[in-house]
Amino acid sequence: MVMKHLVSQCGHGDGGIGSPIRPQNLVIDVPFLRRVYPSDDIPNMTGSSGGGAASAADTKRVKVGSYSVTPSLSMTLQAIINKHGDIAKDCQLESDYMRTPVLEGICKVVQDLQNIQFRELKQHHLKSFYSAVKDAERVNLNVNWLHQRLDELVHAVNSINLKDSKRRRTQSLESIKKALDSKRVEMEEIQTKIQKLEVQLASETLEEEILNITVTDITTSNSEFFKHKCLTDGLL
């Protein structure tokens, strides 16, 4: 119903106003429109003649230029118009019921950007913002200024991420260098201990050899003395 209403209301074909729009000239993301359009205004989008619902919806909207928007978005839309002019003047959507929600979607992106701190900006935020901008571009809204700002933010976020990556890599290298230096110091200490033990071993080995020779000479002399004599010789 939404697409049929859109085709019958917002296109100029060869036959003038009301002629069907050629499919290749307009690609609309209907889920996007439903996300940004208030649920109580859905009957208006489908061409419903429910006067009560339409009147109730009208009382909840504020006039900004030629557009009736949600009150919470009116100041943002006015600021956009003041700065960039009527960004929807070349929009392929001629029906206010379909053009307004796209405008409101852009206003919401601007408000989100106003409310979020740069340090809190994540890739999923930018992806969502880009989706809304691309939807608006599909219907020929002038959002180049917003697209450019998103490009700048992406570049800035990527720069921060690269700097963070470089910082982490530098910290990792410093940690590895410290660990390596520590191991080298330990190795030098161990090498010094090994050298001391080798010197000590050589010294004690030499002393043992000398002692062995001395003990052998003494033992041999005494054994030869007593070998063929009485053990009391010389005592009496």
KEKOL-298430 format. One record per atom (N, C-alpha, C, CB): x, y, z. Coordinates in pm, whole numbers, padded with zeros to 5 digits, always signed. Glycine has a CB too. Layout:
XYZ
...
//
This chain:
+00083-00120+00000
+00000+00000+00000
+00086+00125+00000
-00093+00001+00120
+00199+00123+00083
+00285+00240+00091
+00347+00270-00043
+00394+00221+00195
+00400+00168-00110
+00466+00189-00238
+00366+00233-00344
+00537+00062-00282
+00242+00175-00344
+00142+00214-00443
+00104+00359-00425
+00018+00125-00432
+00088+00400-00297
+00051+00538-00268
+00162+00631-00314
+00023+00556-00118
+00291+00589-00286
+00404+00671-00323
+00411+00691-00473
+00532+00610-00273
+00396+00586-00550
+00404+00594-00695
+00294+00682-00751
+00397+00455-00757
+00176+00677-00692
+00064+00754-00746
+00072+00901-00707
-00067+00697-00699
+00152+00934-00596
+00151+01070-00546
+00274+01150-00583
+00137+01069-00399
+00392+01088-00605
+00514+01168-00609
+00600+01138-00729
+00594+01145-00484
+00550+01150-00845
+00639+01132-00958
+00592+01211-01076
+00650+00987-00995
+00687+01256-01159
+00655+01322-01284
+00701+01231-01396
+00721+01462-01294
+00612+01181-01469
+00650+01101-01586
+00628+01183-01709
+00570+00969-01593
+00627+01119-01820
+00606+01190-01946
+00467+01248-01953
+00631+01097-02064
+00373+01192-01879
+00235+01238-01887
+00203+01346-01786
+00140+01123-01868
+00307+01395-01709
+00282+01503-01613
+00258+01448-01475
+00162+01586-01657
+00203+01533-01390
+00183+01494-01249
+00087+01377-01242
+00131+01612-01165
+00124+01280-01158
+00038+01165-01140
+00080+01048-01227
-00105+01202-01169
+00170+01070-01323
+00216+00959-01405
+00306+00870-01323
+00289+01009-01531
+00306+00739-01351
+00386+00646-01271
+00535+00679-01281
+00362+00501-01317
+00608+00660-01170
+00754+00679-01170
+00820+00554-01223
+00806+00712-01027
+00917+00574-01307
+00990+00458-01361
+01068+00394-01246
+01087+00500-01478
+01066+00260-01233
+01129+00193-01119
+01276+00228-01104
+01115+00044-01132
+01350+00245-01216
+01492+00269-01204
+01524+00408-01151
+01559+00250-01336
+01426+00500-01149
+01452+00636-01106
+01438+00654-00956
+01360+00730-01176
+01379+00558-00886
+01352+00577-00745
+01363+00444-00671
+01214+00639-00723
+01455+00441-00576
+01470+00324-00491
+01450+00370-00348
+01611+00255-00510
+01351+00315-00282
+01314+00363-00148
+01328+00250-00048
+01169+00418-00148
+01391+00283+00063
+01406+00187+00172
+01286+00202+00265
+01541+00209+00249
+01182+00125+00239
+01059+00136+00318
+01082+00110+00466
+00955+00039+00265
+01164+00008+00506
+01189-00010+00650
+01247+00115+00714
+01283-00128+00672
+01330+00188+00641
+01385+00312+00696
+01275+00413+00722
+01491+00372+00601
+01183+00427+00626
+01073+00521+00643
+00989+00485+00764
+00987+00526+00517
+00966+00357+00783
+00884+00314+00897
+00959+00336+01030
+00845+00166+00881
+01093+00331+01026
+01168+00355+01149
+01156+00499+01193
+01315+00318+01131
+01162+00591+01096
+01167+00732+01133
+01030+00797+01140
+01251+00807+01036
+00927+00735+01083
+00795+00797+01082
+00717+00756+01206
+00719+00758+00955
+00656+00851+01277
+00578+00816+01397
+00471+00712+01366
+00512+00942+01457
+00455+00618+01456
+00360+00508+01432
+00216+00558+01422
+00370+00405+01543
+00183+00668+01492
+00044+00714+01487
+00013+00789+01360
+00014+00801+01606
+00116+00813+01275
+00092+00879+01147
+00091+00783+01030
+00197+00986+01124
+00108+00655+01058
+00109+00555+00952
-00017+00559+00867
+00127+00417+01010
-00139+00579+00925
-00258+00586+00841
-00247+00695+00735
-00381+00611+00927
-00185+00810+00766
-00169+00916+00668
-00083+00872+00552
-00110+01039+00732
+00019+00790+00580
+00111+00746+00476
+00043+00653+00377
+00232+00677+00539
-00055+00584+00423
-00122+00488+00336
-00244+00548+00269
-00162+00364+00414
-00270+00676+00293
-00383+00741+00227
-00514+00715+00296
-00392+00696+00085
-00508+00672+00423
-00632+00644+00495
-00711+00772+00515
-00602+00578+00631
-00842+00761+00511
-00928+00878+00525
-00978+00895+00667
-01046+00868+00431
-00912+00826+00761
-00955+00837+00900
-00928+00975+00953
-00885+00733+00987
-01024+01065+00947
-01006+01203+00985
-00965+01221+01128
-01131+01279+00961
-01019+01139+01220
-00985+01152+01361
-00838+01129+01386
-01067+01055+01443
-00782+01022+01326
-00641+00990+01345
-00554+01099+01285
-00607+00855+01284
-00594+01149+01167
-00514+01253+01101
-00514+01380+01184
-00568+01281+00960
-00628+01418+01239
-00636+01539+01318
-00552+01527+01443
-00781+01570+01354
-00556+01410+01507
-00477+01388+01628
-00329+01397+01597
-00510+01251+01690
-00289+01343+01481
-00149+01347+01444
-00105+01489+01414
-00123+01258+01323
-00192+01568+01346
-00158+01705+01310
-00131+01790+01434
-00270+01767+01227
-00206+01766+01542
-00187+01846+01662
-00053+01818+01728
-00300+01821+01760
+00015+01708+01692
+00142+01672+01750
+00259+01716+01664
+00149+01524+01774
+00234+01793+01561
+00341+01829+01470
+00358+01981+01465
+00313+01774+01330
+00478+02025+01429
+00512+02166+01425
+00550+02204+01283
+00626+02199+01525
+00506+02320+01241
+00535+02366+01106
+00673+02431+01102
+00426+02464+01057
+00759+02379+01013
+00891+02437+00989
+00902+02458+00839
+01006+02345+01044
+00896+02581+00796
+00891+02606+00653
+00766+02547+00595
+01015+02550+00582
+00783+02461+00497
+00668+02395+00436
+00647+02254+00490
+00684+02389+00286
+00718+02219+00598
+00713+02084+00651
+00652+02081+00791
+00852+02023+00654
+00574+01978+00818
+00519+01955+00951
+00594+01839+01013
+00366+01927+00947
+00668+01868+01122
+00755+01766+01180
+00725+01748+01328
+00903+01803+01160
+00779+01642+01383
+00768+01616+01527
+00830+01732+01604
+00838+01481+01564
+00765+01780+01709
+00816+01896+01785
+00961+01881+01829
+00730+01918+01906
+01000+01762+01869
+01137+01744+01918
+01242+01763+01809
+01152+01606+01979
+01198+01760+01683
+01292+01773+01571
+01282+01909+01503
+01266+01663+01469
+01189+01992+01544
+01162+02117+01472
+01281+02213+01476
+01040+02185+01531
+01344+02229+01593
+01456+02321+01604
+01574+02273+01521
+01498+02337+01749
+01594+02143+01518
+01704+02087+01438
+01680+02111+01290
+01721+01937+01465
+01556+02086+01244
+01525+02109+01103
+01540+02257+01068
+01382+02060+01071
+01497+02343+01156
+01510+02487+01130
+01657+02526+01118
+01441+02569+01241
+01741+02470+01205
+01884+02500+01199
+01945+02449+01069
+01957+02437+01319
+01900+02331+01023
+01949+02277+00897
+01910+02368+00780
+01895+02134+00874
+01784+02411+00780
+01736+02498+00673
+01810+02632+00674
+01584+02521+00687
+01834+02685+00793
+01906+02811+00804
+02048+02801+00748
+01912+02856+00949
+02109+02686+00768
+02248+02668+00727
+02260+02620+00583
+02317+02571+00819
+02176+02526+00544
+02193+02459+00415
+02076+02482+00318
+02211+02312+00436
+01978+02558+00361
+01863+02580+00276
+01767+02462+00280
+01907+02605+00134
+01671+02460+00189
+01573+02352+00182
+01639+02230+00119
+01447+02394+00102
+01684+02139+00203
+01760+02023+00152
+01670+01924+00079
+01832+01953+00267
+01537+01941+00090
+01445+01848+00025
+01379+01909-00098
+01338+01803+00124
+01428+02023-00145
+01360+02089-00257
+01370+02008-00386
+01420+02228-00280
+01473+01926-00401
+01490+01843-00520
+01454+01697-00494
+01632+01852-00571
+01390+01673-00381
+01357+01535-00344
+01261+01473-00446
+01294+01531-00203
+01284+01347-00477
+01199+01275-00570
+01064+01239-00507
+01268+01149-00617
+01058+01251-00375
+00932+01222-00305
+00851+01352-00296
+00959+01162-00163
+00747+01363-00372
+00668+01485-00373
+00560+01485-00265
+00604+01505-00508
+00522+01369-00219
+00422+01359-00113
+00484+01398+00021
+00363+01217-00106
+00423+01493+00091
+00472+01531+00223
+00473+01414+00319
+00387+01644+00280
+00377+01324+00301
+00369+01209+00390
+00492+01120+00379
+00245+01127+00359
+00559+01119+00263
+00675+01034+00244
+00805+01113+00255
+00667+00966+00110
+00802+01241+00220
+00923+01322+00223
+00960+01362+00365
+00905+01448+00137
+00858+01395+00445
+00883+01441+00581
+00957+01339+00668
+00752+01476+00647
+00921+01211+00666
+00994+01116+00750
+01141+01104+00713
+00931+00981+00742
+01174+01124+00585
+01315+01118+00546
+01387+01238+00606
+01330+01116+00391
+01323+01354+00600
+01381+01474+00662
+01400+01452+00813
+01290+01596+00637
+01299+01393+00874
+01308+01368+01018
+01421+01271+01050
+01175+01314+01072
+01443+01174+00962
+01553+01080+00982
+01687+01152+00983
+01552+00973+00873
+01703+01248+00891
+01827+01326+00888
+01840+01411+01014
+01832+01415+00762
+01728+01469+01058
+01730+01547+01181
+01774+01462+01300
+01591+01607+01208
+01728+01337+01304
+01764+01248+01414
+01913+01215+01411
+01682+01118+01407
+01968+01200+01290
+02112+01175+01280
+02188+01295+01336
+02153+01148+01132
+02145+01416+01299
+02211+01537+01347
+02200+01546+01499
+02149+01663+01282
+02083+01516+01553
+02066+01520+01698
+02154+01416+01768
+01920+01497+01735
+02164+01298+01710
+02250+01194+01768
+02395+01241+01770
+02238+01062+01690
+02437+01306+01663
+02574+01357+01657
+02596+01467+01762
+02605+01412+01516
+02492+01545+01787
+02502+01650+01888
+02512+01592+02029
+02383+01744+01879
+02447+01479+02051
+02436+01423+02186
+02547+01325+02221
+02304+01355+02200
+02626+01285+02124
+02730+01185+02152
+02867+01251+02157
+02728+01074+02046
+02948+01209+02252
+03085+01259+02264
+03176+01183+02168
+03135+01246+02409
+03278+01251+02119
+03367+01188+02023
+03430+01061+02080
+03476+01285+01980
+03468+01066+02207
+03532+00949+02267
+03436+00830+02278
+03587+00984+02406
+03303+00858+02269
+03204+00751+02276
+03161+00702+02139
+03083+00798+02353
+03208+00768+02034
+03166+00735+01897
+03228+00603+01853
+03205+00848+01799
+03143+00509+01813
+03189+00377+01772
+03154+00351+01626
+03128+00267+01863
+03210+00244+01573
+03186+00209+01434
+03038+00183+01407
+03268+00086+01396
+02969+00121+01502
+02827+00090+01477
+02743+00217+01472
+02774-00004+01586
+02785+00322+01545
+02715+00450+01533
+02729+00504+01391
+02769+00552+01635
+02852+00507+01342
+02878+00562+01209
+02807+00481+01101
+03028+00565+01182
+02804+00351+01119
+02736+00266+01021
+02588+00301+01013
+02754+00118+01056
+02525+00323+01129
+02383+00360+01133
+02361+00496+01068
+02332+00360+01277
+02449+00592+01098
+02435+00726+01040
+02450+00721+00887
+02541+00821+01102
+02548+00645+00842
+02569+00633+00698
+02447+00574+00629
+02693+00547+00669
+02384+00477+00693
+02266+00414+00633
+02155+00516+00612
+02215+00300+00722
+02132+00601+00713
+02028+00703+00700
+02061+00803+00590
+02008+00776+00833
+02188+00845+00585
+02230+00941+00482
+02216+00882+00342
+02375+00986+00506
+02254+00758+00327
+02243+00694+00195
+02096+00679+00154
+02311+00556+00197
+02009+00650+00250
+01866+00644+00219
+01816+00779+00170
+01784+00599+00342
+01861+00886+00235
+01820+01020+00194
+01876+01054+00056
+01868+01125+00297
+01997+01012+00030
+02058+01039-00101
+01985+00966-00213
+02206+00999-00100
+01929+00850-00182
+01856+00774-00283
+01735+00852-00336
+01810+00639-00226
+01677+00937-00252
+01561+01015-00295
+01599+01160-00322
+01450+01008-00190
+01730+01182-00338
+01783+01310-00385
+01772+01424-00284
+01713+01349-00510
+01784+01394-00156
+01797+01500-00058
+01940+01553-00060
+01759+01450+00084
+01955+01682-00037
+02089+01741-00034
+02149+01720+00105
+02083+01894-00069
+02220+01611+00121
+02285+01580+00249
+02435+01563+00231
+02224+01453+00310
+02489+01626+00127
+02634+01617+00106
+02710+01669+00227
+02675+01695-00021
+02662+01775+00288
+02726+01835+00405
+02734+01737+00521
+02649+01961+00448
+02628+01656+00538
+02627+01558+00645
+02715+01438+00610
+02484+01512+00674
+02709+01398+00485
+02794+01287+00438
+02942+01323+00458
+02765+01255+00289
+02977+01447+00424
+03115+01492+00440
+03158+01489+00586
+03131+01633+00383
+03069+01534+00674
+03102+01530+00816
+03123+01388+00866
+02994+01598+00898
+03040+01295+00819
+03057+01155+00858
+03191+01101+00807
+02941+01069+00803
+03228+01141+00685
+03359+01100+00632
+03472+01152+00721
+03377+01152+00488
+03458+01277+00765
+03559+01335+00854
+03566+01260+00986
+03530+01484+00879
+03449+01223+01037
+03446+01150+01164
+03508+01012+01150
+03302+01139+01215
+03479+00947+01038
+03538+00814+01013
+03690+00825+01010
+03485+00755+00880
+03738+00927+00939
+03883+00947+00931
+03941+00973+01070
+03916+01065+00837
+03872+01055+01149
+03920+01086+01284
+03920+00962+01374
+03834+01196+01347
+03811+00884+01366
+03803+00762+01447
+03911+00663+01406
+03663+00698+01434
+03931+00649+01275
+04036+00558+01226
+04174+00604+01272
+04032+00548+01073
+04194+00736+01273
+04322+00790+01318
+04344+00757+01465
+04327+00942+01297
+04239+00775+01545
+04249+00742+01687
+04278+00593+01706
+04120+00781+01762
+04207+00510+01628
+04228+00365+01638
+04370+00327+01600
+04129+00291+01550
+04423+00392+01495
+04561+00364+01453
+04659+00408+01561
+04592+00435+01320
+04632+00525+01621
+04720+00572+01728
+04715+00478+01848
+04681+00715+01770
+04595+00431+01880
+04582+00335+01991
+04655+00206+01960
+04433+00307+02020
+04643+00161+01835
+04712+00039+01794
+04863+00057+01802
+04670-00001+01652
+04909+00173+01756
+05053+00202+01762
+05101+00210+01907
+05084+00334+01689
+05019+00272+01993
+05055+00283+02134
+05065+00144+02198
+04953+00370+02209
+04965+00058+02168
+04968-00078+02224
+05089-00157+02172
+04838-00153+02189
+05120-00137+02043
+05235-00207+01986
+05365-00159+02051
+05241-00187+01832
+05376-00028+02073
+05494+00027+02138
+05508-00027+02280
+05488+00180+02140
+05397-00032+02352
+05400-00087+02488
+05441-00234+02487
+05262-00071+02555
+05391-00308+02389
+05427-00450+02379
+05576-00467+02351
+05345-00518+02268
+05630-00384+02261
+05773-00392+02228
+05858-00356+02350
+05807-00298+02110
+05816-00254+02423
+05890-00214+02543
+05888-00326+02647
+05832-00085+02602
+05774-00391+02661
+05761-00501+02756
+05853-00617+02717
+05616-00549+02763
+05858-00648+02586
+05944-00757+02539
+06091-00723+02561
+05917-00786+02389
+06126-00596+02532
+06265-00554+02551
+06307-00564+02697
+06285-00411+02501
+06215-00521+02788
+06245-00530+02930
+06263-00675+02975
+06135-00463+03012
+06176-00762+02925
+06186-00904+02959
+06316-00963+02908
+06066-00982+02902
+06354-00923+02786
+06479-00973+02727
+06600-00923+02805
+06489-00931+02581
+06598-00795+02840
+06709-00740+02919
+06720-00809+03054
+06692-00588+02939
+06604-00838+03114
+06604-00907+03242
+06665-01047+03230
+06462-00917+03298
+06629-01117+03122
+06684-01251+03101
+06834-01245+03074
+06613-01319+02984
+06877-01141+03003
+07021-01126+02978
+07097-01103+03107
+07046-01010+02880
+07039-01021+03196
+07103-00998+03325
+07109-01128+03404
+07026-00890+03405
+07000-01203+03402
+06999-01332+03472
+07104-01426+03413
+06860-01397+03463
+07116-01424+03280
+07214-01510+03213
+07357-01470+03253
+07198-01502+03060
+07383-01338+03260
+07516-01292+03300
+07547-01333+03443
+07526-01140+03286
+07444-01321+03530
+07464-01362+03669
+07491-01511+03678
+07342-01325+03754
+07417-01588+03602
+07438-01734+03602
+07576-01768+03547
+07328-01805+03519
+07617-01698+03440
+07748-01723+03381
+07859-01691+03481
+07765-01639+03253
+07840-01582+03556
+07939-01545+03658
+07947-01653+03766
+07905-01409+03721
+07832-01702+03809
+07829-01809+03909
+07895-01936+03856
+07685-01839+03952
+07871-01966+03729
+07931-02085+03669
+08083-02073+03668
+07879-02106+03525
+08133-01953+03630
+08279-01932+03626
+08340-01946+03765
+08311-01794+03569
+08272-01890+03868
+08322-01901+04004
+08326-02048+04049
+08236-01818+04099
+08219-02120+04014
+08215-02262+04052
+08323-02343+03980
+08077-02321+04022
+08349-02306+03856
+08454-02376+03781
+08592-02354+03843
+08455-02330+03634
+08618-02228+03884
+08746-02195+03951
+08755-02270+04083
+08759-02041+03974
+08646-02267+04160
+08644-02337+04288
+08665-02486+04270
+08512-02311+04361
+08602-02543+04168
+08616-02685+04141
+08760-02720+04104
+08522-02727+04029
+08823-02637+04022
+08961-02663+03981
+09055-02655+04101
+09005-02562+03873
+09031-02553+04189
+09117-02537+04306
+09104-02654+04402
+09084-02407+04379
+08981-02695+04430
+08960-02804+04523
+09004-02937+04465
+08813-02811+04563
+08994-02952+04333
+09044-03074+04268
+09195-03085+04285
+09007-03075+04119
+09266-02972+04268
+09413-02972+04285
+09450-03005+04428
+09472-02836+04246
+09378-02943+04524
+09406-02972+04665
+09382-03119+04697
+09320-02884+04756
+09276-03174+04636
+09247-03316+04660
+09359-03405+04606
+09113-03356+04594
+09412-03369+04489
+09521-03448+04430
+09646-03444+04516
+09554-03396+04289
+09677-03324+04568
+09793-03310+04657
+09773-03390+04784
+09819-03162+04691
+09652-03381+04839
+09622-03454+04961
+09629-03605+04938
+09483-03416+05013
+09583-03648+04825
+09589-03792+04793
+09733-03841+04788
+09519-03821+04660
+09819-03759+04726
+09961-03798+04716
+10023-03805+04855
+10041-03697+04627
+09993-03703+04938
+10049-03699+05074
+10001-03818+05156
+10010-03568+05145
+09872-03843+05151
+09816-03956+05226
+09876-04088+05179
+09662-03959+05210
+09896-04101+05051
+09951-04226+04996
+10094-04247+05044
+09947-04224+04843
+10175-04139+05043
+10315-04150+05088
+10322-04188+05235
+10392-04018+05064
+10241-04124+05319
+10242-04152+05462
+10197-04293+05489
+10153-04052+05538
+10091-04332+05425
+10037-04466+05445
+10137-04572+05404
+09907-04483+05366
+10204-04550+05292
+10301-04648+05241
+10420-04659+05335
+10349-04610+05100
+10470-04545+05387
+10586-04546+05478
+10553-04621+05607
+10631-04401+05512
+10442-04591+05665
+10404-04658+05790
+10379-04807+05772
+10282-04593+05847
+10318-04839+05663
+10287-04981+05641
+10415-05062+05620
+10195-04997+05519
+10515-05002+05553
+10641-05073+05533
+10717-05090+05665
+10728-04998+05431
+10704-04988+05756
+10773-04991+05884
+10722-05103+05972
+10758-04859+05956
+10593-05120+05976
+10534-05219+06065
+10514-05356+06000
+10404-05169+06116
+10544-05364+05873
+10509-05486+05800
+10585-05608+05852
+10537-05468+05653
+10712-05591+05884
+10793-05706+05926
+10846-05690+06068
+10910-05726+05829
+10786-05604+06147
+10834-05582+06284
+10723-05604+06384
+10891-05442+06300
+10762-05617+06507
+10666-05627+06616
+10608-05492+06641
+10730-05683+06743
+10487-05491+06672
+10421-05362+06689
+10466-05289+06812
+10274-05381+06695
+10546-05355+06905
+10597-05289+07024
+10744-05258+07014
+10571-05374+07146
+10801-05278+06894
+10944-05248+06876
+10969-05103+06908
+10991-05281+06731
+11074-05090+06995
+11115-04953+07032
+11041-04898+07150
+11096-04862+06918
+10936-04968+07192
+10861-04919+07306
+10924-04960+07439
+10720-04969+07299
+10992-05074+07437
+11051-05128+07560
+11200-05141+07544
+10990-05265+07595
//
